[in-house]
């Protein structure tokens, strides 16, 4: 499994940030469409909560997801296996947000866990790069929309960490 971690400090209450993340019908207010995200279609009726089912599709494939953890305003987890077109395999994708209130802000951690099948191992660097790029975009958009002080730039070094792929060492250094 590959784990990608992203952190941001958002100057908004945890409840507000949690509600933005879980408002599938209102995502277009804060998250623009991209090549990796074209919107979310609810497959379940009623408000978003534990067990809610949804679908997201893009040019690479379809993610049929389920909300597997829902503890407002602290944690929400989405399990969304992604079937790659055309029948190239399924990436096991889990996205978990943890929100920690602080004085005047909320620390948001987004952890994306990927299980890439052998049939897609040659494409693994590209796939990881695409998930990394999309996660950065989501965190920037979340911060820009929810932050009461307005948009700020995230420092990639401070806000991003690959658990499985540590930074490469320079040749000749130990």
C-alpha positions in Angstrom: 0.0 0.0 0.0 1.1 3.5 -0.8 0.2 6.3 1.6 0.2 10.0 0.6 -0.3 12.6 3.4 -1.2 16.2 3.0 -1.7 18.8 5.8 -3.1 22.3 5.9 -4.1 24.7 8.6 -7.5 26.3 7.7 -8.7 29.4 9.6 -12.3 28.1 10.0 -14.1 26.0 12.6 -13.8 22.2 12.2 -17.6 21.9 11.7 -17.5 24.3 8.7 -14.5 22.4 7.1 -16.1 19.0 7.7 -19.4 20.2 6.2 -17.5 21.4 3.1 -15.8 18.1 2.6 -19.0 16.1 3.0 -21.4 18.3 1.0 -21.3 16.3 -2.2 -24.0 18.5 -3.7 -22.2 21.7 -3.0 -18.7 20.7 -4.0 -18.8 22.9 -7.1 -18.9 26.0 -4.8 -15.3 25.3 -3.7 -13.8 22.6 -5.8 -13.5 23.3 -9.6 -13.6 20.3 -11.9 -10.3 18.9 -13.2 -9.1 16.0 -15.3 -9.2 13.9 -12.2 -12.5 15.2 -10.7 -15.7 15.9 -12.6 -18.0 15.9 -9.7 -19.8 13.5 -7.4 -23.1 11.7 -8.0 -24.9 10.5 -5.0 -26.2 7.0 -5.2 -27.8 7.0 -1.8 -30.7 9.1 -0.6 -30.8 11.4 2.4 -27.9 13.4 3.9 -24.3 12.2 3.6 -23.3 10.0 6.5 -21.9 6.6 7.3 -22.7 4.2 4.5 -23.5 6.8 1.9 -22.7 5.6 -1.6 -21.5 7.8 -4.5 -19.8 7.7 -7.9 -17.0 9.8 -9.4 -15.7 9.4 -12.9 -12.9 10.9 -14.9 -10.9 10.2 -18.1 -9.0 7.4 -16.3 -11.9 5.5 -14.8 -14.8 5.3 -12.3 -14.7 5.4 -8.5 -17.6 3.8 -6.8 -17.3 5.0 -3.2 -18.8 4.5 0.2 -18.4 6.7 3.3 -16.9 4.2 5.8 -16.2 6.5 8.7 -18.2 9.6 9.7 -17.6 11.4 13.0 -18.6 15.0 12.7 -16.5 17.2 13.0 -13.4 15.1 13.5 -13.0 12.3 10.9 -14.5 11.2 7.5 -13.2 8.3 5.4 -14.1 7.5 1.8 -13.4 4.1 0.3 -13.5 4.5 -3.4 -12.1 1.7 -5.5 -11.2 3.0 -9.0 -11.8 0.8 -12.0 -9.3 2.0 -14.6 -10.5 2.2 -18.3 -10.4 0.0 -20.3 -10.5 -2.9 -17.8 -6.9 -2.4 -16.8 -7.5 -3.2 -13.2 -8.9 -1.6 -10.0 -6.9 0.7 -7.7 -8.0 0.4 -4.1 -8.4 4.0 -3.0 -9.1 5.2 0.6 -9.2 8.9 1.4 -9.3 9.9 5.1 -9.7 13.4 6.5 -8.8 14.1 10.1 -9.7 17.5 11.5 -8.2 18.9 14.7 -9.5 22.1 16.1 -6.9 24.7 17.2 -7.0 28.3 18.4 -8.8 30.1 15.5 -8.2 27.3 13.0 -8.5 23.7 12.1 -5.6 21.4 11.2 -6.7 19.2 8.3 -4.9 16.0 7.4 -5.8 14.2 4.2 -4.3 10.7 3.8 -4.7 8.9 0.5 -4.0 5.2 0.6 -3.5 3.4 -2.7 -3.4 -0.3 -3.5 -2.2 -0.6 -7.1 -2.6 -4.0 -8.7 0.2 -5.7 -10.6 -1.5 -5.0 -13.9 -0.8 -1.3 -13.3 2.7 -1.5 -11.7 4.3 0.0 -14.8 2.0 3.0 -14.6 2.5 3.4 -10.8 4.8 6.5 -10.9 2.2 8.2 -13.2 -0.7 7.2 -11.0 1.0 8.3 -7.8 1.8 11.6 -9.4 -1.8 12.1 -10.5 -3.2 11.3 -7.0 -0.5 13.6 -5.4 -1.4 16.5 -7.8 -5.2 16.1 -7.2 -4.7 16.0 -3.4 -2.7 19.2 -3.4 -5.3 20.8 -5.6 -8.1 19.7 -3.2 -6.3 20.9 -0.1 -5.5 24.3 -1.7 -9.1 24.7 -2.8 -10.4 23.7 0.7 -8.1 26.1 2.4 -8.9 29.0 0.0 -12.6 28.6 0.3 -12.9 27.9 4.1 -10.1 30.1 5.3 -11.6 33.2 6.8 -8.6 35.2 5.8 -8.7 34.2 2.1 -6.5 32.1 -0.1 -2.8 31.3 0.8 -0.2 29.2 -0.9 0.7 25.9 0.7 4.3 25.0 1.1 4.6 21.6 -0.6 7.5 20.6 1.7 5.5 21.4 4.8 2.2 20.1 3.7 3.0 16.9 1.8 4.6 13.7 2.7 4.8 10.3 1.0 5.1 7.6 3.6 6.2 4.9 1.2 8.4 7.0 -1.0 10.8 9.1 1.1 12.9 11.8 -0.6 15.7 10.5 -2.6 19.2 10.9 -1.3 21.9 12.7 -3.4 24.6 10.4 -4.7 27.6 10.1 -2.4 25.7 11.2 0.7 24.7 8.9 3.5 
